[in-house]
Amino acid sequence: MYKKPGQQAPPQLVLPKGNQIIGIVIKSLGATNFDVFCSDKKVRRCAIPGRLKRRFWIKENDLVLVTPWPVQGDERGDVVWRYSIMDRELLQKKGFEIPK
């Protein structure tokens, strides 16, 4: 797919790396905090880090990429990416577990 002058290239699919986990936002807690049900069957309280606050607009039932914290990793994490509906299908085709 060619891009026209002044257009951005379509973004690449961001895949989980290292300890990153795919999750679904189950509840918005206000500001930049969310309860996220992760693919390892744990609910984490996640926040959007300061450098990404204005980049994402996250709602309930959105598919997100979570990085667990080094301390309290089973309870807390950071949201580092929000997937689109088309990304969900591509992740399933690549074999990643999508929580329901």
N, C-alpha and C positions, 0 to 999 in steps of 0.2 A: 504494500500500500504506500503510495507516494503522498508526501505532504506538500501542501501548497505553501507558498511564501507567507510567513506570518502565522502559520498554524503550528501547534505543538504536535510532536509525534505521539501516537497512542502509548499509554503507559504499559510497561511490562507487568506480568503477573508476579506479585511478590509472594515467594514461598517461605514457609517457616524454616528457620535456620537454628541450629543449636538447641537451646531449651525453649524456643518459642512455641506457642500453642495456639490453635484456632479455637475461637469461642463465639458464642451468641450472646448479645446484650439482652438480659432479661428484665432489667429495671434501671431507669435513670434516677440518680440520687441527687441531681442538681449540680450546678457548676460543671466540672469536668470529671465527675465520679460516676461510676456505673457498677452494677453487679453483673458479672459475666459468667455464664455456664460454659466451662472449657471442655475440650475433647477428652481430657483425662478424668471426667466426671466430678470435677470440683468446681464450686462457685467461688470466684475471686472478686474482691472489691478492687476495681481497676480505675486508674486515673489517666488522663491524657497529659503527657509531660509538657512543660512550658513551651518548649521549642515547637511543638505541634498543635498547640491549642487552637489557633485560628485556621488550621488546615483542614480539620475534620468537622463534619456535622453529623453526629451519631444519634440514632434513634433506637427504640426498642426493636428487637428481632434483627438487627444488623449483624452481619458476620464480620468479626474483627480478628486481628492478630495480636496476641498478648505475650509480653515478656514478663515472666514471674520475677519478683524481686529476689535478690540474693538472701535476704533475711525475710522471714514470713512468706516464703515463696508459695506455700499452699493456700495462703489467705489473701495475698495482695499481688498486684501486677500493674504494668503499664500497657496502655493501648497504643500500638505503634503503627497500625494500618487498618483501614476499613475497606472491606471487599465489596464490589458491586454484585448485582444479581448474576451477571454473566461470569464473573470470577468464581462464584459458588459452583457452577456447573463444571468449569475447567478444573477446579480443585478436586471435585469428585472423580472426574475422568483420570486425574493423575494419581488417585488412590489415597488421598488424604481423608481422614475421618472428620465428618461434619457433625457436630452435636445437634440433637433435635430437641 
